[in-house]
Structures are given as structure tokens and as C-alpha cells.
Amino acid sequence: MLGAPSVPGMTDSPVPPMDSEVPEDKGRLARRTVLAAGGVAVTAVGVAGALSVNASAQERGGPRPPKGTPPASGEACYTLTSELTEGPYYIDADKIRRDVTEDQEGIPLTLDLKVIDADTCRPLRNAAVDIWHCNATGVYSGYEAGGGGGPAPTGAPPSGTPTGTPTGGPPPGGGGGHQEPTDDDRFLRGTWHTDRHGHVTFKTVFPGWYQGRCVHIHVKVHVDGEWTDAGYEGGHTCHTGQLFFDEKSVLATAVLEPYVSNTATRTTLTEDGIYPQNGHEGGLLYLKYDRRHIGRGVHGHLTLGVAPDETNDGEGGGGGPAPSASASASASPSATAS
């Protein structure tokens, strides 16, 4: 298993700190409780001498908030991050933790996200951020008995051209929407709070892939709830999206174990039916790693511009080609297959 040393001074607390500036609950939806799990060991990614693999043009090409004071009323401060489908494998009872790795093998990934109000550019503090993704061989925790997004079960007919529909079969008892978990595993899932600057950091592994989807991480942002001794309660989901990886990084990981053991047909970023093909606005991560030794670890970061007063729970779908030429023009070179 690929690992890395612990981060000095960084610990996971079972209950995130309360913040007096969290807005009052605006008409709570169904009560949302996330069980807290303490004592989680945090590991760091060793990226000494890391190189930026995404070209500097990509850094310049992403949406940036203007410097200085927020713009006049009615003028957008930051491009809204694309709302995408939740997918069938979300579990609304994840652990409060930053290190979601558990015993999963793979290239260490440090994921840094910043959540801001797209209208004002102000950071959203004490928001609850969920991430979940498959492991190196394409399996989601909680859904291993039904395939969990992984390769099609033995005996299934071979598939030809990749499509936007994952194979491996959703567990029995559901259609194309949310599926009920089939087991109690919860690896590569977790929830943590943003700090006063809107930042949140997760420790995980570089995801693998399953037939029909490119490599991705799911993300949700919840606001207007309360952090309690039990975890995070109430509020509403203001953003549901996915985070994506450029083709160069995926190809670099695919030759290493355990990724090389993944025999599922891989869908590229440009072939994916969910990624909106609009660069960082659509969730394409900025990535840094040593191109000669990607196995030592990867650092990914992105700013999520959200509308905190809106509800975007991902049930309405989303994704697919960008709706206009102006949107697709913002895609960076790293968003194309190599």
C-alpha cells in the first residue's frame, strides 16, 4: 500500500467547532444527521519537489474572483460551479473526518477545496462538505455486493463503446436513481467543515474508474445547518457536483498498482457523459505532482463558487455538453484527452 507520513499538528476532531456566524436555518428540509467518528489518523501526501503538471495556462484560464471590493449589486463575482447529478451511490450518514482513506491502496491524494459565495466572493465558513468516490478498481464502499460501479459481473456480455451509463449494475431494487447500500463499508467517504476562509482539506487516494465514467470524485456542500455533538444536522444542500482529473494524470496512474489491475473499459474526460466539458467551472481540478514519481502523491485544489440561498441536491441530473460555445471555450488544454 502506498502511504505517506503524518502531518505535524493536524488532527481530526470528532466534532467540528461551532461558529456563531452560521446563518439560522432557513426552513429546514428533512433532518440530516451525520454520525461523528473520532480518532482517525491523518496522513499526508509526500510531494517534495512536486511539479505542476497542469500548464500555467490552465491556472490562468480558470475563473478568478476580482481583487479588491466585491462588484456592484447584480454583477457576478465568481462563475458558479456546475451543478451535476448526485449519482446512485451517495450515503447520507458518512463519517465526520478529513482522512477517508481507511485501508484502501492507491496513490495518496490531498484534496484542497475552497467554498465561496459566487455573488459576493465571501468564503462560506462552517459549511459541511461531503466527498465520496470509488477505489482504484472502481468499487464504491457500501455497494460492493451489487457491483458498486465496478466492472460488470462475471458472465455479463462484453461492452463495446463506452457510454454514460455505469455498468457493474446498481444493486437490486432500484431504477437509475439513488440506490440503497448493500453493506456497511464506508471507505473513501467523509464529511468535514470549512474553516473561516472557506477551506476544507481531505486526505484520500487517487480514484480509479469503472466502465461508462471517467475518473471523478463526488462532492456536496451543505449550509444553514448546525454542528452538534452528533455531527451535522439540518440545513440544505446548496451544491452537488463532481471533481475531475485531466487525462495526463489518469494515464500516469494507470501504469501503477493497483490501478493497472483495473481491467474495466476506461472512459476519457472528453467521452464522459456527465462532465460538462467546461474546464474548472465544471469541476476540473488543478493538479500538482512529480511527473517522474506520481506514486509519491498528488495535490488537487479548486474553488467552488456556490449559491448558498439555493437548493441543489443533484436529483435533477446535470452534466453533458456545455450549453453554449462561450461556456465550452473556457475549457483548459488539460480538459482534452491526450
Short mmCIF file of the C-alpha atoms (twelve columns), coordinates in Angstrom:
data_MODEL
# 
_entry.id   MODEL 
# 
loop_
_atom_site.group_PDB 
_atom_site.id 
_atom_site.type_symbol 
_atom_site.label_atom_id 
_atom_site.label_alt_id 
_atom_site.label_comp_id 
_atom_site.label_asym_id 
_atom_site.label_seq_id 
_atom_site.Cartn_x 
_atom_site.Cartn_y 
_atom_site.Cartn_z 
_atom_site.pdbx_PDB_model_num 
ATOM 1   C CA . MET A 1   0.000   0.000   0.000   1 
ATOM 2   C CA . LEU A 2   1.241   3.435   -0.897  1 
ATOM 3   C CA . GLY A 3   1.471   5.697   2.120   1 
ATOM 4   C CA . ALA A 4   2.893   8.929   3.457   1 
ATOM 5   C CA . PRO A 5   3.986   10.392  6.787   1 
ATOM 6   C CA . SER A 6   1.609   12.099  9.169   1 
ATOM 7   C CA . VAL A 7   1.080   15.831  9.009   1 
ATOM 8   C CA . PRO A 8   2.522   17.508  12.116  1 
ATOM 9   C CA . GLY A 9   -0.026  19.432  14.088  1 
ATOM 10  C CA . MET A 10  -3.049  18.279  12.079  1 
ATOM 11  C CA . THR A 11  -5.626  16.185  13.901  1 
ATOM 12  C CA . ASP A 12  -9.217  15.195  13.321  1 
ATOM 13  C CA . SER A 13  -11.705 16.313  15.921  1 
ATOM 14  C CA . PRO A 14  -14.896 14.276  16.272  1 
ATOM 15  C CA . VAL A 15  -16.998 17.452  16.424  1 
ATOM 16  C CA . PRO A 16  -16.075 20.497  14.295  1 
ATOM 17  C CA . PRO A 17  -16.007 23.813  16.195  1 
ATOM 18  C CA . MET A 18  -19.193 25.783  16.494  1 
ATOM 19  C CA . ASP A 19  -19.310 29.118  14.703  1 
ATOM 20  C CA . SER A 20  -21.566 31.913  15.834  1 
ATOM 21  C CA . GLU A 21  -21.748 33.304  12.316  1 
ATOM 22  C CA . VAL A 22  -23.516 30.296  10.822  1 
ATOM 23  C CA . PRO A 23  -26.854 31.637  9.453   1 
ATOM 24  C CA . GLU A 24  -30.089 30.494  11.033  1 
ATOM 25  C CA . ASP A 25  -31.746 27.509  9.395   1 
ATOM 26  C CA . LYS A 26  -33.974 28.778  6.561   1 
ATOM 27  C CA . GLY A 27  -36.846 26.337  6.701   1 
ATOM 28  C CA . ARG A 28  -35.089 23.064  7.278   1 
ATOM 29  C CA . LEU A 29  -35.684 20.182  4.978   1 
ATOM 30  C CA . ALA A 30  -35.708 16.654  6.332   1 
ATOM 31  C CA . ARG A 31  -33.411 16.354  9.361   1 
ATOM 32  C CA . ARG A 32  -29.914 15.451  8.244   1 
ATOM 33  C CA . THR A 33  -27.644 13.806  10.748  1 
ATOM 34  C CA . VAL A 34  -24.086 12.733  10.122  1 
ATOM 35  C CA . LEU A 35  -22.579 10.456  12.741  1 
ATOM 36  C CA . ALA A 36  -19.250 11.610  14.079  1 
ATOM 37  C CA . ALA A 37  -16.256 9.294   14.107  1 
ATOM 38  C CA . GLY A 38  -13.181 10.377  16.003  1 
ATOM 39  C CA . GLY A 39  -9.642  9.164   16.305  1 
ATOM 40  C CA . VAL A 40  -8.990  8.998   12.591  1 
ATOM 41  C CA . ALA A 41  -5.329  9.025   11.691  1 
ATOM 42  C CA . VAL A 42  -4.403  11.674  9.160   1 
ATOM 43  C CA . THR A 43  -1.761  11.004  6.568   1 
ATOM 44  C CA . ALA A 44  -0.092  13.439  4.273   1 
ATOM 45  C CA . VAL A 45  0.979   13.273  0.691   1 
ATOM 46  C CA . GLY A 46  4.709   13.390  0.139   1 
ATOM 47  C CA . VAL A 47  5.061   15.726  -2.782  1 
ATOM 48  C CA . ALA A 48  8.573   17.011  -2.233  1 
ATOM 49  C CA . GLY A 49  9.760   18.593  -5.417  1 
ATOM 50  C CA . ALA A 50  6.252   18.408  -6.844  1 
ATOM 51  C CA . LEU A 51  5.802   19.857  -10.288 1 
ATOM 52  C CA . SER A 52  2.687   21.467  -11.687 1 
ATOM 53  C CA . VAL A 53  1.562   19.107  -14.399 1 
ATOM 54  C CA . ASN A 54  -1.325  21.292  -15.473 1 
ATOM 55  C CA . ALA A 55  0.298   24.021  -17.539 1 
ATOM 56  C CA . SER A 56  0.462   27.547  -16.163 1 
ATOM 57  C CA . ALA A 57  -2.009  28.491  -18.871 1 
ATOM 58  C CA . GLN A 58  -4.565  26.350  -17.069 1 
ATOM 59  C CA . GLU A 59  -4.028  28.280  -13.838 1 
ATOM 60  C CA . ARG A 60  -4.573  31.499  -15.750 1 
ATOM 61  C CA . GLY A 61  -7.572  30.125  -17.592 1 
ATOM 62  C CA . GLY A 62  -9.711  29.172  -14.596 1 
ATOM 63  C CA . PRO A 63  -12.401 31.551  -13.287 1 
ATOM 64  C CA . ARG A 64  -10.921 34.004  -10.821 1 
ATOM 65  C CA . PRO A 65  -12.624 36.441  -8.451  1 
ATOM 66  C CA . PRO A 66  -11.518 40.046  -8.986  1 
ATOM 67  C CA . LYS A 67  -9.207  41.668  -6.485  1 
ATOM 68  C CA . GLY A 68  -10.443 44.376  -4.173  1 
ATOM 69  C CA . THR A 69  -14.016 45.012  -3.103  1 
ATOM 70  C CA . PRO A 70  -16.956 42.914  -4.303  1 
ATOM 71  C CA . PRO A 71  -18.594 44.145  -7.526  1 
ATOM 72  C CA . ALA A 72  -21.768 46.205  -7.712  1 
ATOM 73  C CA . SER A 73  -25.069 44.552  -6.906  1 
ATOM 74  C CA . GLY A 74  -26.277 42.241  -9.655  1 
ATOM 75  C CA . GLU A 75  -22.824 41.603  -11.100 1 
ATOM 76  C CA . ALA A 76  -21.463 38.092  -10.564 1 
ATOM 77  C CA . CYS A 77  -18.240 37.903  -8.582  1 
ATOM 78  C CA . TYR A 78  -17.312 34.334  -9.464  1 
ATOM 79  C CA . THR A 79  -18.561 31.836  -12.006 1 
ATOM 80  C CA . LEU A 80  -20.936 29.332  -10.450 1 
ATOM 81  C CA . THR A 81  -19.506 25.824  -10.345 1 
ATOM 82  C CA . SER A 82  -21.597 23.462  -12.461 1 
ATOM 83  C CA . GLU A 83  -24.365 21.532  -10.732 1 
ATOM 84  C CA . LEU A 84  -24.193 17.849  -11.660 1 
ATOM 85  C CA . THR A 85  -26.030 14.643  -10.849 1 
ATOM 86  C CA . GLU A 86  -25.642 13.097  -7.408  1 
ATOM 87  C CA . GLY A 87  -25.318 9.600   -8.809  1 
ATOM 88  C CA . PRO A 88  -26.674 6.383   -7.275  1 
ATOM 89  C CA . TYR A 89  -24.023 5.817   -4.579  1 
ATOM 90  C CA . TYR A 90  -24.443 8.694   -2.119  1 
ATOM 91  C CA . ILE A 91  -24.879 7.730   1.542   1 
ATOM 92  C CA . ASP A 92  -26.305 10.422  3.820   1 
ATOM 93  C CA . ALA A 93  -24.665 9.141   7.003   1 
ATOM 94  C CA . ASP A 94  -20.964 9.460   6.401   1 
ATOM 95  C CA . LYS A 95  -18.247 9.927   8.990   1 
ATOM 96  C CA . ILE A 96  -17.011 13.312  10.160  1 
ATOM 97  C CA . ARG A 97  -13.374 13.055  9.098   1 
ATOM 98  C CA . ARG A 98  -10.760 14.511  6.786   1 
ATOM 99  C CA . ASP A 99  -8.823  11.310  6.154   1 
ATOM 100 C CA . VAL A 100 -11.190 8.981   4.299   1 
ATOM 101 C CA . THR A 101 -8.549  6.502   3.089   1 
ATOM 102 C CA . GLU A 102 -9.073  3.674   5.609   1 
ATOM 103 C CA . ASP A 103 -7.312  0.575   4.232   1 
ATOM 104 C CA . GLN A 104 -7.592  1.427   0.554   1 
ATOM 105 C CA . GLU A 105 -4.498  1.124   -1.618  1 
ATOM 106 C CA . GLY A 106 -3.642  3.804   -4.119  1 
ATOM 107 C CA . ILE A 107 -1.689  6.959   -4.798  1 
ATOM 108 C CA . PRO A 108 -2.110  9.428   -1.906  1 
ATOM 109 C CA . LEU A 109 -4.265  12.414  -2.848  1 
ATOM 110 C CA . THR A 110 -4.586  15.642  -0.882  1 
ATOM 111 C CA . LEU A 111 -7.750  17.459  -1.930  1 
ATOM 112 C CA . ASP A 112 -8.000  21.159  -1.045  1 
ATOM 113 C CA . LEU A 113 -11.315 22.874  -1.719  1 
ATOM 114 C CA . LYS A 114 -12.415 26.439  -1.090  1 
ATOM 115 C CA . VAL A 115 -16.133 27.242  -0.935  1 
ATOM 116 C CA . ILE A 116 -17.274 30.786  -1.656  1 
ATOM 117 C CA . ASP A 117 -20.493 32.649  -2.349  1 
ATOM 118 C CA . ALA A 118 -20.389 33.200  -6.116  1 
ATOM 119 C CA . ASP A 119 -22.207 36.540  -5.811  1 
ATOM 120 C CA . THR A 120 -20.086 38.154  -3.096  1 
ATOM 121 C CA . CYS A 121 -16.856 36.117  -3.189  1 
ATOM 122 C CA . ARG A 122 -17.114 35.763  0.573   1 
ATOM 123 C CA . PRO A 123 -15.954 32.410  1.974   1 
ATOM 124 C CA . LEU A 124 -18.598 30.112  3.451   1 
ATOM 125 C CA . ARG A 125 -17.423 29.112  6.903   1 
ATOM 126 C CA . ASN A 126 -18.668 26.035  8.781   1 
ATOM 127 C CA . ALA A 127 -20.304 24.622  5.667   1 
ATOM 128 C CA . ALA A 128 -20.415 20.820  5.605   1 
ATOM 129 C CA . VAL A 129 -18.610 19.302  2.626   1 
ATOM 130 C CA . ASP A 130 -19.118 15.659  1.616   1 
ATOM 131 C CA . ILE A 131 -16.845 13.731  -0.739  1 
ATOM 132 C CA . TRP A 132 -17.180 10.152  -1.960  1 
ATOM 133 C CA . HIS A 133 -15.591 8.185   -4.787  1 
ATOM 134 C CA . CYS A 134 -14.691 4.698   -5.957  1 
ATOM 135 C CA . ASN A 135 -11.444 2.937   -5.121  1 
ATOM 136 C CA . ALA A 136 -8.605  2.105   -7.513  1 
ATOM 137 C CA . THR A 137 -10.522 -0.792  -9.024  1 
ATOM 138 C CA . GLY A 138 -13.777 1.112   -9.468  1 
ATOM 139 C CA . VAL A 139 -15.777 -0.022  -6.421  1 
ATOM 140 C CA . TYR A 140 -17.810 2.254   -4.126  1 
ATOM 141 C CA . SER A 141 -17.965 1.381   -0.452  1 
ATOM 142 C CA . GLY A 142 -21.413 0.388   0.679   1 
ATOM 143 C CA . TYR A 143 -22.231 -1.122  -2.709  1 
ATOM 144 C CA . GLU A 144 -19.758 -3.940  -3.196  1 
ATOM 145 C CA . ALA A 145 -22.441 -6.645  -3.212  1 
ATOM 146 C CA . GLY A 146 -24.139 -5.067  -6.217  1 
ATOM 147 C CA . GLY A 147 -21.062 -4.155  -8.214  1 
ATOM 148 C CA . GLY A 148 -20.806 -0.660  -6.768  1 
ATOM 149 C CA . GLY A 149 -19.846 0.995   -10.029 1 
ATOM 150 C CA . GLY A 150 -17.131 -1.545  -10.646 1 
ATOM 151 C CA . PRO A 151 -16.633 -3.853  -13.623 1 
ATOM 152 C CA . ALA A 152 -19.597 -5.838  -14.876 1 
ATOM 153 C CA . PRO A 153 -20.186 -9.089  -13.006 1 
ATOM 154 C CA . THR A 154 -18.630 -12.263 -14.383 1 
ATOM 155 C CA . GLY A 155 -20.717 -13.681 -17.189 1 
ATOM 156 C CA . ALA A 156 -22.118 -10.338 -18.294 1 
ATOM 157 C CA . PRO A 157 -21.905 -9.689  -22.030 1 
ATOM 158 C CA . PRO A 158 -18.876 -7.627  -23.030 1 
ATOM 159 C CA . SER A 159 -19.482 -3.970  -23.707 1 
ATOM 160 C CA . GLY A 160 -18.279 -2.140  -26.781 1 
ATOM 161 C CA . THR A 161 -18.164 1.645   -26.979 1 
ATOM 162 C CA . PRO A 162 -18.215 3.288   -23.534 1 
ATOM 163 C CA . THR A 163 -21.431 5.074   -22.651 1 
ATOM 164 C CA . GLY A 164 -22.520 7.472   -19.942 1 
ATOM 165 C CA . THR A 165 -24.271 4.699   -18.037 1 
ATOM 166 C CA . PRO A 166 -22.098 2.904   -15.434 1 
ATOM 167 C CA . THR A 167 -22.056 -0.865  -15.600 1 
ATOM 168 C CA . GLY A 168 -21.450 -3.242  -12.773 1 
ATOM 169 C CA . GLY A 169 -25.105 -2.910  -12.136 1 
ATOM 170 C CA . PRO A 170 -26.846 -0.932  -9.453  1 
ATOM 171 C CA . PRO A 171 -27.919 -3.101  -6.536  1 
ATOM 172 C CA . PRO A 172 -31.322 -4.762  -6.910  1 
ATOM 173 C CA . GLY A 173 -34.430 -2.820  -6.033  1 
ATOM 174 C CA . GLY A 174 -33.958 0.481   -7.781  1 
ATOM 175 C CA . GLY A 175 -34.023 2.288   -11.073 1 
ATOM 176 C CA . GLY A 176 -31.478 4.770   -12.307 1 
ATOM 177 C CA . GLY A 177 -31.618 6.966   -9.188  1 
ATOM 178 C CA . HIS A 178 -30.284 6.554   -5.678  1 
ATOM 179 C CA . GLN A 179 -29.542 3.003   -4.579  1 
ATOM 180 C CA . GLU A 180 -29.715 1.659   -1.038  1 
ATOM 181 C CA . PRO A 181 -26.374 0.427   0.375   1 
ATOM 182 C CA . THR A 182 -25.714 -3.298  0.363   1 
ATOM 183 C CA . ASP A 183 -23.012 -3.390  3.061   1 
ATOM 184 C CA . ASP A 184 -21.576 -1.397  5.967   1 
ATOM 185 C CA . ASP A 185 -18.225 -0.354  4.482   1 
ATOM 186 C CA . ARG A 186 -17.632 3.383   4.254   1 
ATOM 187 C CA . PHE A 187 -14.111 3.782   2.834   1 
ATOM 188 C CA . LEU A 188 -13.387 6.808   0.648   1 
ATOM 189 C CA . ARG A 189 -16.318 8.732   2.113   1 
ATOM 190 C CA . GLY A 190 -16.322 11.567  4.598   1 
ATOM 191 C CA . THR A 191 -17.652 14.944  5.725   1 
ATOM 192 C CA . TRP A 192 -15.743 17.907  7.122   1 
ATOM 193 C CA . HIS A 193 -16.354 21.591  7.792   1 
ATOM 194 C CA . THR A 194 -14.908 24.620  6.036   1 
ATOM 195 C CA . ASP A 195 -12.765 26.980  8.101   1 
ATOM 196 C CA . ARG A 196 -13.176 30.752  8.402   1 
ATOM 197 C CA . HIS A 197 -11.570 31.144  4.975   1 
ATOM 198 C CA . GLY A 198 -13.905 28.629  3.339   1 
ATOM 199 C CA . HIS A 199 -11.172 25.996  3.057   1 
ATOM 200 C CA . VAL A 200 -11.506 22.262  3.657   1 
ATOM 201 C CA . THR A 201 -8.856  19.574  3.100   1 
ATOM 202 C CA . PHE A 202 -9.336  15.830  2.643   1 
ATOM 203 C CA . LYS A 203 -6.807  13.002  2.566   1 
ATOM 204 C CA . THR A 204 -7.726  10.163  0.232   1 
ATOM 205 C CA . VAL A 205 -6.351  8.182   -2.719  1 
ATOM 206 C CA . PHE A 206 -6.428  8.930   -6.423  1 
ATOM 207 C CA . PRO A 207 -9.679  7.364   -7.685  1 
ATOM 208 C CA . GLY A 208 -9.851  4.571   -10.203 1 
ATOM 209 C CA . TRP A 209 -12.520 4.142   -12.860 1 
ATOM 210 C CA . TYR A 210 -15.409 1.932   -13.903 1 
ATOM 211 C CA . GLN A 211 -16.933 1.366   -17.314 1 
ATOM 212 C CA . GLY A 212 -19.015 4.273   -18.552 1 
ATOM 213 C CA . ARG A 213 -17.441 7.038   -16.428 1 
ATOM 214 C CA . CYS A 214 -14.189 8.960   -16.404 1 
ATOM 215 C CA . VAL A 215 -12.192 9.314   -13.165 1 
ATOM 216 C CA . HIS A 216 -14.080 11.576  -10.750 1 
ATOM 217 C CA . ILE A 217 -14.933 12.464  -7.152  1 
ATOM 218 C CA . HIS A 218 -18.435 13.414  -5.976  1 
ATOM 219 C CA . VAL A 219 -18.904 16.473  -3.764  1 
ATOM 220 C CA . LYS A 220 -21.766 18.138  -1.882  1 
ATOM 221 C CA . VAL A 221 -21.892 21.389  0.088   1 
ATOM 222 C CA . HIS A 222 -24.471 21.850  2.889   1 
ATOM 223 C CA . VAL A 223 -25.236 25.175  4.595   1 
ATOM 224 C CA . ASP A 224 -27.570 26.648  7.237   1 
ATOM 225 C CA . GLY A 225 -27.339 23.548  9.447   1 
ATOM 226 C CA . GLU A 226 -25.804 23.058  12.889  1 
ATOM 227 C CA . TRP A 227 -22.681 21.271  14.083  1 
ATOM 228 C CA . THR A 228 -23.610 19.309  17.194  1 
ATOM 229 C CA . ASP A 229 -22.117 16.541  19.306  1 
ATOM 230 C CA . ALA A 230 -23.740 14.093  16.878  1 
ATOM 231 C CA . GLY A 231 -22.315 15.705  13.749  1 
ATOM 232 C CA . TYR A 232 -24.086 17.989  11.253  1 
ATOM 233 C CA . GLU A 233 -27.848 18.435  11.335  1 
ATOM 234 C CA . GLY A 234 -30.456 20.252  9.262   1 
ATOM 235 C CA . GLY A 235 -29.786 22.876  6.640   1 
ATOM 236 C CA . HIS A 236 -29.932 22.337  2.904   1 
ATOM 237 C CA . THR A 237 -27.641 21.272  0.067   1 
ATOM 238 C CA . CYS A 238 -26.548 24.286  -1.970  1 
ATOM 239 C CA . HIS A 239 -24.187 22.456  -4.315  1 
ATOM 240 C CA . THR A 240 -23.889 18.969  -5.778  1 
ATOM 241 C CA . GLY A 241 -21.061 18.437  -8.200  1 
ATOM 242 C CA . GLN A 242 -18.206 16.244  -9.315  1 
ATOM 243 C CA . LEU A 243 -14.457 16.805  -9.473  1 
ATOM 244 C CA . PHE A 244 -12.475 15.630  -12.484 1 
ATOM 245 C CA . PHE A 245 -8.889  14.755  -13.410 1 
ATOM 246 C CA . ASP A 246 -7.066  15.607  -16.630 1 
ATOM 247 C CA . GLU A 247 -6.113  12.776  -18.944 1 
ATOM 248 C CA . LYS A 248 -2.354  13.065  -18.377 1 
ATOM 249 C CA . SER A 249 -2.677  12.376  -14.672 1 
ATOM 250 C CA . VAL A 250 -5.004  9.414   -15.217 1 
ATOM 251 C CA . LEU A 251 -2.652  7.845   -17.773 1 
ATOM 252 C CA . ALA A 252 0.251   8.299   -15.352 1 
ATOM 253 C CA . THR A 253 -1.596  6.438   -12.588 1 
ATOM 254 C CA . ALA A 254 -2.893  3.668   -14.861 1 
ATOM 255 C CA . VAL A 255 0.540   2.010   -15.149 1 
ATOM 256 C CA . LEU A 256 0.954   1.636   -11.383 1 
ATOM 257 C CA . GLU A 257 -0.582  -0.831  -8.964  1 
ATOM 258 C CA . PRO A 258 -3.364  -1.169  -8.011  1 
ATOM 259 C CA . TYR A 259 -4.696  0.820   -10.983 1 
ATOM 260 C CA . VAL A 260 -3.016  -1.379  -13.567 1 
ATOM 261 C CA . SER A 261 -5.114  -4.268  -12.236 1 
ATOM 262 C CA . ASN A 262 -8.325  -2.432  -13.151 1 
ATOM 263 C CA . THR A 263 -9.462  -4.100  -16.380 1 
ATOM 264 C CA . ALA A 264 -12.661 -2.085  -16.827 1 
ATOM 265 C CA . THR A 265 -13.000 -0.144  -20.071 1 
ATOM 266 C CA . ARG A 266 -11.943 3.405   -19.276 1 
ATOM 267 C CA . THR A 267 -13.913 6.436   -20.445 1 
ATOM 268 C CA . THR A 268 -11.815 9.539   -21.122 1 
ATOM 269 C CA . LEU A 269 -12.692 13.024  -19.909 1 
ATOM 270 C CA . THR A 270 -13.920 14.117  -23.337 1 
ATOM 271 C CA . GLU A 271 -16.051 10.960  -23.712 1 
ATOM 272 C CA . ASP A 272 -17.734 11.292  -20.337 1 
ATOM 273 C CA . GLY A 273 -21.477 11.910  -20.361 1 
ATOM 274 C CA . ILE A 274 -21.522 13.828  -17.047 1 
ATOM 275 C CA . TYR A 275 -18.523 16.171  -17.259 1 
ATOM 276 C CA . PRO A 276 -19.854 19.379  -18.914 1 
ATOM 277 C CA . GLN A 277 -16.622 19.962  -20.890 1 
ATOM 278 C CA . ASN A 278 -16.164 23.462  -19.442 1 
ATOM 279 C CA . GLY A 279 -12.902 23.244  -17.540 1 
ATOM 280 C CA . HIS A 280 -12.636 24.308  -13.914 1 
ATOM 281 C CA . GLU A 281 -16.167 25.690  -13.930 1 
ATOM 282 C CA . GLY A 282 -17.287 22.099  -14.468 1 
ATOM 283 C CA . GLY A 283 -15.110 20.689  -11.675 1 
ATOM 284 C CA . LEU A 284 -11.752 20.063  -13.404 1 
ATOM 285 C CA . LEU A 285 -9.134  20.061  -10.649 1 
ATOM 286 C CA . TYR A 286 -5.807  21.885  -10.656 1 
ATOM 287 C CA . LEU A 287 -3.246  19.150  -10.048 1 
ATOM 288 C CA . LYS A 288 0.364   19.119  -8.849  1 
ATOM 289 C CA . TYR A 289 2.664   16.104  -8.688  1 
ATOM 290 C CA . ASP A 290 6.139   14.967  -9.630  1 
ATOM 291 C CA . ARG A 291 5.677   13.739  -13.188 1 
ATOM 292 C CA . ARG A 292 8.502   11.223  -12.692 1 
ATOM 293 C CA . HIS A 293 7.117   9.833   -9.448  1 
ATOM 294 C CA . ILE A 294 3.349   10.331  -9.348  1 
ATOM 295 C CA . GLY A 295 3.166   7.407   -6.920  1 
ATOM 296 C CA . ARG A 296 4.554   9.676   -4.209  1 
ATOM 297 C CA . GLY A 297 1.336   11.652  -4.170  1 
ATOM 298 C CA . VAL A 298 -0.901  14.173  -5.898  1 
ATOM 299 C CA . HIS A 299 -2.251  17.515  -4.708  1 
ATOM 300 C CA . GLY A 300 -5.540  18.744  -6.163  1 
ATOM 301 C CA . HIS A 301 -7.305  22.021  -5.500  1 
ATOM 302 C CA . LEU A 302 -10.294 24.001  -6.724  1 
ATOM 303 C CA . THR A 303 -12.541 26.880  -5.679  1 
ATOM 304 C CA . LEU A 304 -16.249 26.072  -5.676  1 
ATOM 305 C CA . GLY A 305 -18.469 29.046  -6.390  1 
ATOM 306 C CA . VAL A 306 -21.918 28.256  -4.981  1 
ATOM 307 C CA . ALA A 307 -25.284 29.927  -4.425  1 
ATOM 308 C CA . PRO A 308 -25.880 29.411  -0.675  1 
ATOM 309 C CA . ASP A 309 -29.524 30.501  -0.805  1 
ATOM 310 C CA . GLU A 310 -30.420 27.894  -3.406  1 
ATOM 311 C CA . THR A 311 -31.036 24.164  -3.063  1 
ATOM 312 C CA . ASN A 312 -29.119 21.949  -5.480  1 
ATOM 313 C CA . ASP A 313 -29.379 18.356  -4.340  1 
ATOM 314 C CA . GLY A 314 -28.319 16.741  -7.609  1 
ATOM 315 C CA . GLU A 315 -31.609 14.967  -8.187  1 
ATOM 316 C CA . GLY A 316 -32.337 16.950  -11.327 1 
ATOM 317 C CA . GLY A 317 -29.438 15.458  -13.264 1 
ATOM 318 C CA . GLY A 318 -26.936 17.700  -14.986 1 
ATOM 319 C CA . GLY A 319 -23.765 17.300  -16.936 1 
ATOM 320 C CA . GLY A 320 -23.319 16.571  -20.599 1 
ATOM 321 C CA . PRO A 321 -22.035 19.023  -23.193 1 
ATOM 322 C CA . ALA A 322 -21.692 22.659  -22.251 1 
ATOM 323 C CA . PRO A 323 -24.841 24.607  -23.137 1 
ATOM 324 C CA . SER A 324 -23.089 27.265  -25.196 1 
ATOM 325 C CA . ALA A 325 -19.929 27.966  -27.138 1 
ATOM 326 C CA . SER A 326 -18.914 30.610  -24.617 1 
ATOM 327 C CA . ALA A 327 -19.029 28.075  -21.799 1 
ATOM 328 C CA . SER A 328 -17.090 25.411  -23.661 1 
ATOM 329 C CA . ALA A 329 -14.475 27.954  -24.679 1 
ATOM 330 C CA . SER A 330 -13.397 28.268  -21.060 1 
ATOM 331 C CA . ALA A 331 -12.101 24.693  -21.000 1 
ATOM 332 C CA . SER A 332 -8.366  24.499  -20.476 1 
ATOM 333 C CA . PRO A 333 -5.969  22.412  -22.588 1 
ATOM 334 C CA . SER A 334 -5.823  19.841  -19.804 1 
ATOM 335 C CA . ALA A 335 -9.512  19.112  -20.291 1 
ATOM 336 C CA . THR A 336 -8.823  17.339  -23.569 1 
ATOM 337 C CA . ALA A 337 -7.690  13.775  -23.990 1 
ATOM 338 C CA . SER A 338 -4.032  13.250  -24.723 1 
# 
